[in-house]
Amino acid sequence: MKKILFTALITLSVFVDVEAQQDPHYTQYMYNMNVINPAYAGSKENLSFGLLYRQQWEGIEDAPRTFTFSGHSPAGKNVGLGLSVISDEIGPVKEQNVYGDFSYTLNLGGEHRLALGIKAGATFQKIGLFSDINGSLPDPTDEAFSEDSDNTYFNIGTGFFYYTNNYYIALSVPNMLKSKHLNVRRDGQERYYGEETQHYFLTGGYVFQLTDNIKFKPFAMVKSAFDAPTSFDVSTNFLFNEKFEIGATYRLDDSFGGMVNYAITPNLRVGYAYDRIISDLKVTTPASHEVILLFDLNFPKKVSRSPRYF
């Protein structure tokens, strides 16, 4: 029953002129930064990789599933390079996003730095109008569902990242170009639906040294698609002995939950986040889950000038 309702919702949204399609949600965004902000690339002074998997809305078949791979590294004096791959599925819609990042960092004196970044890449999108939806329609002869949709879209993004050893603030627009994500033929006319518009991400965080072995790390993120509802996230984490991290998170009018993170080795960390749904969706789904794996490869004889914790 949940799958039928969800498929019906997706089908309806296909033929409503959506003003802004939302990018995927991330609860552990503070460890997945260069996916949303190209200025983060190269800021950690080592080669950093991240793998993330998110299962949105547990218990609903064909609910959103997101997988991301990211990597970034310094590539010369004040220059950073990065790569991110995002695979996102929701019902009949499947997207793969591949982006390259470039950043340049300005040394503002002392530990103060300002990084400016750009990203460029493409979205490869497939919508199973015929293979996934047509068979459940009351009128399977509807020409709008006579074939699947398969399109590629180019996009660019930009951002800045101001940081010290203890705090940061960043703003980014990872998708600057508008594009219509679905074109169908109906009554002999070509029609376009599901416009992607610009999203902005405003993020910030601070690291408080409570004791020699305990750090307190609050983070916040504001995400909006201008014409779509704004999402506000706040998280509070405690780091113990540089190894174990535990915290809580709240997304306004959507969910609350917890996260844990453990350093298996100094260069390898694994994390998990649980979101308890409190929006209207709570009647059909209780929660969302997210797992992340982080790996840093240190450069030989490289002494870090920036012992940061974000």
MARDREN-637840 format. One record per residue (C-alpha): x, y, z; residue number from 1. Coordinates in nm, 4 decimals, always signed. Example, Ala and Ser with C-alpha at 12.3 -4.5 7.8 and 13.67 -1.06 7.14 Angstrom:
<atoms>
ATOM        u        v        w seq
ATOM  +1.2300  -0.4500  +0.7800   1
ATOM  +1.3670  -0.1060  +0.7140   2
</atoms>
This chain:
<atoms>
ATOM        u        v        w seq
ATOM  +0.0000  +0.0000  +0.0000   1
ATOM  +0.2864  +0.2371  +0.0845   2
ATOM  +0.4446  +0.1717  -0.2544   3
ATOM  +0.1174  +0.2457  -0.4355   4
ATOM  +0.0734  +0.5741  -0.2508   5
ATOM  +0.4348  +0.6736  -0.3084   6
ATOM  +0.4213  +0.5903  -0.6799   7
ATOM  +0.0998  +0.7888  -0.7116   8
ATOM  +0.2680  +1.0856  -0.5450   9
ATOM  +0.5663  +1.0683  -0.7801  10
ATOM  +0.3375  +1.0339  -1.0833  11
ATOM  +0.1361  +1.3354  -0.9757  12
ATOM  +0.4494  +1.5427  -0.9195  13
ATOM  +0.5682  +1.4612  -1.2710  14
ATOM  +0.2797  +1.6601  -1.4163  15
ATOM  +0.2771  +1.9476  -1.1708  16
ATOM  +0.5047  +2.2361  -1.2652  17
ATOM  +0.7430  +2.2015  -0.9739  18
ATOM  +0.9186  +2.5329  -0.9168  19
ATOM  +1.2215  +2.3845  -0.7459  20
ATOM  +1.3442  +2.0295  -0.7078  21
ATOM  +1.5256  +1.9803  -0.3778  22
ATOM  +1.8762  +1.8371  -0.3597  23
ATOM  +1.9307  +1.5329  -0.1352  24
ATOM  +1.9293  +1.5773  +0.2426  25
ATOM  +2.2434  +1.4989  +0.4440  26
ATOM  +2.2510  +1.4742  +0.8226  27
ATOM  +2.6311  +1.4343  +0.8420  28
ATOM  +2.6862  +1.7297  +0.6090  29
ATOM  +2.9792  +1.8559  +0.8190  30
ATOM  +3.1800  +1.5546  +0.6956  31
ATOM  +3.0522  +1.5735  +0.3375  32
ATOM  +3.1285  +1.9384  +0.2674  33
ATOM  +3.2880  +1.9393  -0.0756  34
ATOM  +2.9757  +1.7723  -0.2211  35
ATOM  +2.7861  +2.0968  -0.1569  36
ATOM  +3.0714  +2.3512  -0.1543  37
ATOM  +3.3659  +2.3451  -0.4002  38
ATOM  +3.5647  +2.5897  -0.1846  39
ATOM  +3.6214  +2.3086  +0.0695  40
ATOM  +3.8422  +2.1193  -0.1780  41
ATOM  +4.2023  +2.0983  -0.0582  42
ATOM  +4.1373  +2.2588  +0.2807  43
ATOM  +4.2502  +1.9604  +0.4920  44
ATOM  +4.6107  +1.9455  +0.3629  45
ATOM  +4.5849  +1.5758  +0.2800  46
ATOM  +4.4087  +1.3521  +0.0317  47
ATOM  +4.0604  +1.2944  +0.1763  48
ATOM  +3.7908  +1.0520  +0.0628  49
ATOM  +3.4331  +1.0043  +0.1779  50
ATOM  +3.1606  +0.7486  +0.1078  51
ATOM  +2.8029  +0.8115  +0.2233  52
ATOM  +2.4802  +0.6137  +0.1908  53
ATOM  +2.1400  +0.7507  +0.2960  54
ATOM  +1.8103  +0.5613  +0.3118  55
ATOM  +1.5310  +0.8165  +0.3374  56
ATOM  +1.1915  +0.7263  +0.4848  57
ATOM  +1.2362  +0.3723  +0.6141  58
ATOM  +0.9517  +0.1344  +0.5260  59
ATOM  +0.8415  +0.3075  +0.2039  60
ATOM  +0.9413  +0.1129  -0.1046  61
ATOM  +1.1064  +0.3276  -0.3735  62
ATOM  +1.1683  +0.6057  -0.1210  63
ATOM  +1.4783  +0.8244  -0.1798  64
ATOM  +1.8167  +0.6527  -0.1651  65
ATOM  +2.1377  +0.8511  -0.2005  66
ATOM  +2.4984  +0.7372  -0.2434  67
ATOM  +2.7876  +0.9832  -0.2619  68
ATOM  +3.1597  +0.9519  -0.3241  69
ATOM  +3.3841  +1.2517  -0.2698  70
ATOM  +3.7524  +1.3176  -0.2764  71
ATOM  +3.9669  +1.6287  -0.2544  72
ATOM  +4.3282  +1.7296  -0.2045  73
ATOM  +4.5719  +2.0224  -0.2193  74
ATOM  +4.7194  +2.0495  -0.5678  75
ATOM  +4.9846  +2.3173  -0.5328  76
ATOM  +5.0284  +2.6418  -0.3440  77
ATOM  +4.6829  +2.7662  -0.2329  78
ATOM  +4.5081  +2.5429  -0.4894  79
ATOM  +4.2728  +2.2529  -0.4194  80
ATOM  +4.1038  +2.0007  -0.6478  81
ATOM  +3.8070  +1.7752  -0.5778  82
ATOM  +3.5660  +1.5259  -0.7288  83
ATOM  +3.2166  +1.4283  -0.6205  84
ATOM  +2.9807  +1.1626  -0.7535  85
ATOM  +2.6182  +1.1553  -0.6332  86
ATOM  +2.3726  +0.8778  -0.7181  87
ATOM  +2.0149  +0.9583  -0.6194  88
ATOM  +1.7030  +0.7437  -0.6698  89
ATOM  +1.3433  +0.8274  -0.5846  90
ATOM  +1.0724  +0.6064  -0.7328  91
ATOM  +1.1082  +0.6038  -1.1131  92
ATOM  +1.3647  +0.8876  -1.1100  93
ATOM  +1.7344  +0.7951  -1.1186  94
ATOM  +2.0111  +1.0568  -1.1252  95
ATOM  +2.3899  +1.0411  -1.1362  96
ATOM  +2.5801  +1.3654  -1.0795  97
ATOM  +2.9522  +1.3967  -1.1526  98
ATOM  +3.1295  +1.7201  -1.0591  99
ATOM  +3.4862  +1.8458  -1.0452 100
ATOM  +3.5917  +2.1146  -0.7944 101
ATOM  +3.8584  +2.3851  -0.8015 102
ATOM  +3.9450  +2.6120  -0.5077 103
ATOM  +4.1896  +2.8910  -0.4394 104
ATOM  +4.2739  +2.9906  -0.0808 105
ATOM  +4.3678  +3.3384  +0.0384 106
ATOM  +4.5804  +3.3577  +0.3546 107
ATOM  +4.4311  +3.6434  +0.5577 108
ATOM  +4.6973  +3.6315  +0.8282 109
ATOM  +4.7569  +3.3977  +1.1176 110
ATOM  +4.5196  +3.1017  +1.1003 111
ATOM  +4.2528  +3.2905  +0.9040 112
ATOM  +4.1871  +3.1655  +0.5512 113
ATOM  +3.9289  +3.2336  +0.2830 114
ATOM  +3.8813  +2.9758  +0.0078 115
ATOM  +3.6905  +3.0514  -0.3134 116
ATOM  +3.5693  +2.7637  -0.5275 117
ATOM  +3.3931  +2.6674  -0.8457 118
ATOM  +3.2488  +2.3334  -0.9557 119
ATOM  +3.1374  +2.2055  -1.2932 120
ATOM  +2.9866  +1.8807  -1.4117 121
ATOM  +2.6812  +1.7040  -1.5426 122
ATOM  +2.3639  +1.5317  -1.4278 123
ATOM  +2.2602  +1.2092  -1.6012 124
ATOM  +1.8900  +1.1521  -1.5399 125
ATOM  +1.6564  +0.8660  -1.6280 126
ATOM  +1.2827  +0.8584  -1.5511 127
ATOM  +1.0976  +0.5293  -1.5980 128
ATOM  +0.7772  +0.6777  -1.7385 129
ATOM  +0.7064  +0.3615  -1.9370 130
ATOM  +0.9011  +0.0895  -1.7552 131
ATOM  +0.8088  +0.1939  -1.3982 132
ATOM  +0.4844  +0.3948  -1.4205 133
ATOM  +0.2897  +0.3001  -1.7330 134
ATOM  +0.1730  -0.0387  -1.6038 135
ATOM  +0.0004  +0.1175  -1.2998 136
ATOM  -0.1949  +0.3831  -1.4937 137
ATOM  -0.5683  +0.3638  -1.5642 138
ATOM  -0.4909  +0.4611  -1.9258 139
ATOM  -0.1732  +0.2833  -2.0403 140
ATOM  -0.2097  +0.4365  -2.3894 141
ATOM  -0.1300  +0.7873  -2.2598 142
ATOM  +0.1470  +0.9036  -2.4947 143
ATOM  +0.3198  +1.0919  -2.2130 144
ATOM  +0.4115  +0.7516  -2.0651 145
ATOM  +0.4908  +0.5761  -2.3927 146
ATOM  +0.8695  +0.5850  -2.3405 147
ATOM  +1.1252  +0.6490  -2.0701 148
ATOM  +1.2996  +0.9837  -2.0333 149
ATOM  +1.6808  +0.9946  -2.0603 150
ATOM  +1.8580  +1.3330  -2.0417 151
ATOM  +2.1918  +1.4930  -1.9552 152
ATOM  +2.2282  +1.8399  -1.8048 153
ATOM  +2.5410  +2.0516  -1.7591 154
ATOM  +2.5726  +2.2710  -1.4512 155
ATOM  +2.8181  +2.4885  -1.2599 156
ATOM  +2.8408  +2.6032  -0.8991 157
ATOM  +3.0390  +2.8280  -0.6710 158
ATOM  +3.1063  +2.8922  -0.3029 159
ATOM  +3.3293  +3.0415  -0.0372 160
ATOM  +3.4702  +2.8848  +0.2798 161
ATOM  +3.6128  +3.1039  +0.5562 162
ATOM  +3.7858  +2.9107  +0.8331 163
ATOM  +4.0345  +2.9064  +1.1169 164
ATOM  +4.1482  +2.6147  +1.3327 165
ATOM  +3.8372  +2.6453  +1.5505 166
ATOM  +3.5463  +2.7694  +1.3409 167
ATOM  +3.4158  +2.8156  +0.9886 168
ATOM  +3.1366  +2.9770  +0.7898 169
ATOM  +3.0568  +2.8928  +0.4306 170
ATOM  +2.8073  +2.9774  +0.1581 171
ATOM  +2.7599  +2.7911  -0.1688 172
ATOM  +2.5305  +2.7571  -0.4686 173
ATOM  +2.6255  +2.4174  -0.6175 174
ATOM  +2.3744  +2.4363  -0.9071 175
ATOM  +2.3629  +2.7795  -1.0699 176
ATOM  +2.1932  +2.6938  -1.4000 177
ATOM  +1.8214  +2.6289  -1.4335 178
ATOM  +1.7066  +2.3293  -1.6358 179
ATOM  +1.3801  +2.1494  -1.7068 180
ATOM  +1.4210  +1.7925  -1.5851 181
ATOM  +1.1393  +1.6292  -1.7782 182
ATOM  +0.9997  +1.6803  -2.1248 183
ATOM  +0.6999  +1.4767  -2.2456 184
ATOM  +0.4828  +1.4854  -2.5544 185
ATOM  +0.1109  +1.5189  -2.4931 186
ATOM  -0.1595  +1.6132  -2.7448 187
ATOM  +0.1096  +1.6679  -3.0046 188
ATOM  +0.2938  +1.9274  -2.7946 189
ATOM  +0.6242  +1.9125  -2.6107 190
ATOM  +0.5833  +2.0014  -2.2435 191
ATOM  +0.8451  +2.0543  -1.9736 192
ATOM  +0.8126  +1.9790  -1.6020 193
ATOM  +1.0243  +1.9683  -1.2865 194
ATOM  +1.2463  +2.2752  -1.3102 195
ATOM  +1.5699  +2.2685  -1.1126 196
ATOM  +1.6525  +2.6077  -0.9689 197
ATOM  +1.9439  +2.7443  -0.7694 198
ATOM  +1.9945  +2.6082  -0.4182 199
ATOM  +2.2055  +2.7806  -0.1580 200
ATOM  +2.3722  +2.6228  +0.1455 201
ATOM  +2.4799  +2.8383  +0.4406 202
ATOM  +2.6854  +2.6383  +0.6910 203
ATOM  +2.8869  +2.7122  +1.0018 204
ATOM  +3.0530  +2.5401  +1.2942 205
ATOM  +3.2732  +2.5939  +1.6005 206
ATOM  +3.5010  +2.3686  +1.8055 207
ATOM  +3.5135  +2.4360  +2.1816 208
ATOM  +3.7931  +2.2744  +2.3851 209
ATOM  +3.6106  +2.1778  +2.7074 210
ATOM  +3.8915  +1.9686  +2.8584 211
ATOM  +4.2128  +1.8097  +2.7336 212
ATOM  +4.0112  +1.5117  +2.6082 213
ATOM  +3.6668  +1.6558  +2.5256 214
ATOM  +3.5640  +1.8891  +2.2460 215
ATOM  +3.2177  +2.0366  +2.1877 216
ATOM  +3.1268  +2.0867  +1.8203 217
ATOM  +2.8033  +2.2664  +1.7265 218
ATOM  +2.7129  +2.2923  +1.3563 219
ATOM  +2.4308  +2.4545  +1.1628 220
ATOM  +2.3075  +2.4574  +0.8040 221
ATOM  +2.0423  +2.6579  +0.6190 222
ATOM  +1.9379  +2.5099  +0.2856 223
ATOM  +1.6941  +2.6670  +0.0431 224
ATOM  +1.5970  +2.6545  -0.3219 225
ATOM  +1.4758  +3.0181  -0.3156 226
ATOM  +1.1235  +2.9303  -0.4337 227
ATOM  +1.1043  +2.6184  -0.2148 228
ATOM  +1.0672  +2.5865  +0.1649 229
ATOM  +1.3828  +2.6549  +0.3654 230
ATOM  +1.5423  +2.3700  +0.5607 231
ATOM  +1.7238  +2.4512  +0.8860 232
ATOM  +1.9523  +2.1980  +1.0566 233
ATOM  +2.1373  +2.2261  +1.3864 234
ATOM  +2.3703  +1.9630  +1.5368 235
ATOM  +2.5707  +1.9355  +1.8582 236
ATOM  +2.8533  +1.6832  +1.8834 237
ATOM  +3.0976  +1.5845  +2.1574 238
ATOM  +3.4377  +1.4400  +2.0620 239
ATOM  +3.6147  +1.2231  +2.3223 240
ATOM  +3.9902  +1.1443  +2.3097 241
ATOM  +4.0046  +1.2279  +1.9370 242
ATOM  +3.8331  +0.8937  +1.8680 243
ATOM  +3.4668  +0.8712  +1.9639 244
ATOM  +3.2049  +1.1270  +1.8706 245
ATOM  +2.8375  +1.1385  +1.9660 246
ATOM  +2.5758  +1.4049  +1.9103 247
ATOM  +2.2191  +1.5087  +1.8408 248
ATOM  +2.0585  +1.6751  +1.5416 249
ATOM  +1.7354  +1.8597  +1.4651 250
ATOM  +1.5849  +1.9573  +1.1289 251
ATOM  +1.3096  +2.2174  +1.1665 252
ATOM  +0.9589  +2.0688  +1.1326 253
ATOM  +1.1037  +1.7511  +0.9790 254
ATOM  +1.3067  +1.5291  +1.2123 255
ATOM  +1.5324  +1.4909  +1.5142 256
ATOM  +1.7906  +1.2254  +1.5841 257
ATOM  +2.1401  +1.1268  +1.6833 258
ATOM  +2.4755  +1.0465  +1.5282 259
ATOM  +2.7884  +0.8589  +1.6273 260
ATOM  +3.1344  +0.8604  +1.4736 261
ATOM  +3.4367  +0.6446  +1.5584 262
ATOM  +3.8009  +0.6636  +1.4486 263
ATOM  +3.9058  +0.3070  +1.3714 264
ATOM  +4.2546  +0.4425  +1.2982 265
ATOM  +4.3816  +0.8033  +1.2921 266
ATOM  +4.3035  +0.8119  +0.9188 267
ATOM  +3.9840  +0.6038  +0.9028 268
ATOM  +3.6471  +0.6972  +1.0541 269
ATOM  +3.3004  +0.5473  +1.0295 270
ATOM  +2.9778  +0.7219  +1.1260 271
ATOM  +2.6037  +0.6600  +1.1520 272
ATOM  +2.3086  +0.9000  +1.1792 273
ATOM  +1.9463  +0.8274  +1.2691 274
ATOM  +1.6641  +1.0722  +1.1899 275
ATOM  +1.3281  +1.0300  +1.3635 276
ATOM  +1.0534  +1.1718  +1.1417 277
ATOM  +0.8218  +1.4307  +1.3028 278
ATOM  +0.6651  +1.5771  +0.9863 279
ATOM  +0.3330  +1.4600  +0.8380 280
ATOM  +0.5215  +1.1623  +0.6898 281
ATOM  +0.5497  +1.0075  +1.0380 282
ATOM  +0.2195  +0.8238  +0.9801 283
ATOM  +0.3823  +0.6156  +0.7038 284
ATOM  +0.7533  +0.6106  +0.7917 285
ATOM  +0.9321  +0.6298  +1.1283 286
ATOM  +1.2882  +0.7196  +1.0341 287
ATOM  +1.5760  +0.7724  +0.7929 288
ATOM  +1.9280  +0.6247  +0.8171 289
ATOM  +2.2703  +0.7444  +0.7015 290
ATOM  +2.6145  +0.5795  +0.7055 291
ATOM  +2.9458  +0.7493  +0.6241 292
ATOM  +3.3054  +0.6268  +0.5816 293
ATOM  +3.5945  +0.8768  +0.5828 294
ATOM  +3.9557  +0.8086  +0.4868 295
ATOM  +4.2533  +1.0477  +0.4861 296
ATOM  +4.5798  +0.9717  +0.3096 297
ATOM  +4.8595  +1.1828  +0.4546 298
ATOM  +5.1328  +1.3106  +0.2288 299
ATOM  +5.4886  +1.1943  +0.3130 300
ATOM  +5.6802  +1.4246  +0.5490 301
ATOM  +5.3880  +1.6643  +0.5563 302
ATOM  +5.3250  +1.8428  +0.8851 303
ATOM  +4.9736  +1.9819  +0.9092 304
ATOM  +4.9517  +2.3553  +0.9768 305
ATOM  +4.5807  +2.3293  +1.0495 306
ATOM  +4.4768  +2.0705  +1.3134 307
ATOM  +4.1057  +2.1189  +1.2407 308
ATOM  +3.8131  +1.9015  +1.3426 309
ATOM  +3.5730  +1.9710  +1.0553 310
</atoms>
